[in-house]
Every structure is written in C-alpha cells, then in structure tokens.
Amino acid sequence: MPRVAQADLFAPAPTPMPDEPPPLDELRAILARVRAADRLPFADAAAAMAEELRVVGLGRRAGPEGEAVAAAILDEMERLHALTDR
C-alpha cells in the first residue's frame, strides 16, 4: 500500500486565506448576531451544535482574546437555548 504523507503536526498554523476574515473578526460578528437574536438562529439542534464547534475552533485560532469572545458567544447561545426550552 502506498504511504500517505501526513502534515507536520508541529508546523506553524497556516495563515488565513486572503478572502477569509480573521478569526477574531468572525467571532465578533457571530457575537453581535447572537446577542441581537431573540431565538436560536439555526434550523435545528445539529446546526446549532455545528456552529458551537466552529466557534470553539475559531476561538482557539484567535488566541486568548478569541477564546474570551468564543466563551461569550457560547454563553449567549446558552441563553437562547434556555429561551427556546420554555
């Protein structure tokens, strides 16, 4: 069987593509959107979970400030989940 080359696990993180917004900007936009929402802005629970996972990943990529914004987003999403459960 041919071997598949694996990327170097310790290589520096790739820089964002030029058309891709910086992770921190994207997190701030998501935070503004969920703060303005009066219900979950997702079609179903699976879509909400996928967005939460994406937020966590963006937070990791953005560093300590990004992780703080990601935590605020997850808090807001928890608030929206509670409103939906009523």
Helices and strands as residue ranges (DSSP letters): H 23-36, H 45-85
